């Protein structure tokens, strides 16, 4: 009976760990963005942003052919 429960534990553990890491690392960065007018900004969120103002950011320009439908 325990073997039947094991496949269900992996998604549960992964979801819990994701939530913990999200709360620990991403939420503070999102709150930092709210204080941008004070000169603070989030390097982590800047590097994770794929597109801004309808264009790919500099770290993701390698995807341009895919966006254009060439690949």
VODRENSE-44055 format. One line per field, with one value per residue (C-alpha): residue in three letters; x, y, z. Coordinates in nm, 2 decimals. Layout:
# residues N
type	Ala / ...;
u	X / ...;
v	Y / ...;
w	Z / ...;
# end
This chain:
# residues 71
type	Unk / Unk / Unk / Unk / Unk / Unk / Unk / Unk / Unk / Unk / Unk / Unk / Unk / Unk / Unk / Unk / Unk / Unk / Unk / Unk / Unk / Unk / Unk / Unk / Unk / Unk / Unk / Unk / Unk / Unk / Unk / Unk / Unk / Unk / Unk / Unk / Unk / Unk / Unk / Unk / Unk / Unk / Unk / Unk / Unk / Unk / Unk / Unk / Unk / Unk / Unk / Unk / Unk / Unk / Unk / Unk / Unk / Unk / Unk / Unk / Unk / Unk / Unk / Unk / Unk / Unk / Unk / Unk / Unk / Unk / Unk;
u	0.00 / 0.29 / 0.42 / 0.10 / 0.14 / 0.51 / 0.43 / 0.21 / 0.47 / 0.71 / 0.47 / 0.37 / 0.73 / 0.82 / 0.53 / 0.61 / 0.98 / 0.89 / 0.66 / 0.93 / 1.19 / 0.95 / 0.86 / 1.22 / 1.38 / 1.13 / 0.88 / 1.15 / 1.27 / 0.91 / 0.88 / 1.21 / 1.06 / 0.79 / 1.07 / 1.23 / 1.16 / 1.41 / 1.69 / 1.65 / 1.60 / 1.62 / 1.90 / 1.75 / 1.41 / 1.59 / 1.78 / 1.47 / 1.26 / 1.22 / 1.03 / 0.97 / 0.77 / 0.70 / 1.06 / 1.30 / 1.55 / 1.92 / 1.96 / 1.70 / 1.77 / 1.88 / 1.50 / 1.43 / 1.43 / 1.17 / 0.96 / 0.98 / 0.87 / 1.20 / 1.26;
v	0.00 / 0.24 / 0.19 / 0.32 / 0.65 / 0.71 / 0.86 / 1.12 / 1.23 / 1.37 / 1.64 / 1.73 / 1.76 / 1.96 / 2.20 / 2.25 / 2.32 / 2.55 / 2.75 / 2.78 / 2.89 / 3.13 / 3.29 / 3.31 / 3.45 / 3.58 / 3.76 / 3.99 / 4.08 / 4.17 / 4.39 / 4.55 / 4.64 / 4.85 / 5.06 / 5.13 / 5.50 / 5.50 / 5.38 / 5.01 / 4.76 / 4.39 / 4.24 / 3.90 / 4.01 / 4.21 / 3.90 / 3.68 / 3.91 / 3.76 / 4.04 / 4.41 / 4.67 / 4.41 / 4.32 / 4.05 / 4.17 / 4.15 / 3.82 / 3.65 / 3.78 / 3.43 / 3.35 / 3.61 / 3.35 / 3.14 / 3.45 / 3.54 / 3.19 / 3.10 / 2.80;
w	0.00 / 0.07 / -0.28 / -0.43 / -0.24 / -0.35 / -0.70 / -0.54 / -0.29 / -0.54 / -0.68 / -0.33 / -0.20 / -0.52 / -0.47 / -0.10 / -0.18 / -0.47 / -0.24 / 0.03 / -0.22 / -0.39 / -0.06 / 0.05 / -0.27 / -0.51 / -0.29 / -0.14 / -0.49 / -0.59 / -0.28 / -0.37 / -0.71 / -0.53 / -0.38 / -0.72 / -0.68 / -0.39 / -0.62 / -0.54 / -0.81 / -0.85 / -1.05 / -1.02 / -1.17 / -1.44 / -1.54 / -1.53 / -1.75 / -2.09 / -2.26 / -2.18 / -2.38 / -2.65 / -2.71 / -2.59 / -2.33 / -2.40 / -2.22 / -2.44 / -2.79 / -2.89 / -2.90 / -3.17 / -3.46 / -3.26 / -3.20 / -3.57 / -3.67 / -3.84 / -3.62;
# end
